[in-house]
Amino acid sequence: MKIEILPSLLAADYAKLGEDILRAEASGADALHIDIMDPTFVPNMSFGPDIVALARRVAPDFYRNVHLMMNRPDLYLEAFAKAGAQTIQVHIEADCDLHTTLRRIRAMGIKPAIVLNPETPVEILYPYLGEIDEALVMTVHPGFGGQKFITECLTKAAWLREKRPDLDIMIDGGGNAETIPLARRAGVNQFVAGSYLFKQADMKAAVEALKASLNRERI
């Protein structure tokens, strides 16, 4: 599986989002991770479709991975598709018909993905494994950046790798030079890093170092 690094826009400087999107693209990262927060689903708010559209306008060739932390993501699929989302991730904990939602995402030509919170047992994903291109295992409780990595969540990634060896498996939360290699050993191949990457004076060097360390791992 291809190793991919995704800077999380949530950790960018909001006064210069366009510049930070270009900085992330120039780093050699593989995609931009864009967190969309519904304050009834998590205790915070973030972006809307306009920020996805901004990313497309500023860096049209930089892949846009959109994570919908929303109770009703099914009500907003078309808006994010129109804005330029290329993968849409929806939570298993969302209050909607996930089978229908995933099919709608795929029908729009967008990759469907599903997300699992730390407290949710991974086995609940089994009925959806044939309908997704990607699974995101949250390694913090969603809502805020800069949290401590929850190592115990990596058993979920290992379960997913065993059940679907071809699946893109992502982790998000607390990713840095120490925790990301741990996730690689559990079978993860996509790694979101927000605070760690955007705080680097040289993001390109940090991305290169992460990829080099991951390529040395054996899983």
Secondary structure by P-SEA (a helix, b strand, c coil): cbbbbbbbccccccccaaaaaaaaaaccccbbbbbbbcccccccccccaaaaaaaaaaccccbbbbbbccccccccaaaaaaacccbbbbbcccccaaaaaaaaaaaacbbbbbbbcccccccccccccccccbbbbbccccccccccccccaaaaaaaaaaaccccbbbbbcccccccaaaaaaacccbbbbcccccccccaaaaaaaaaaaaaaccc
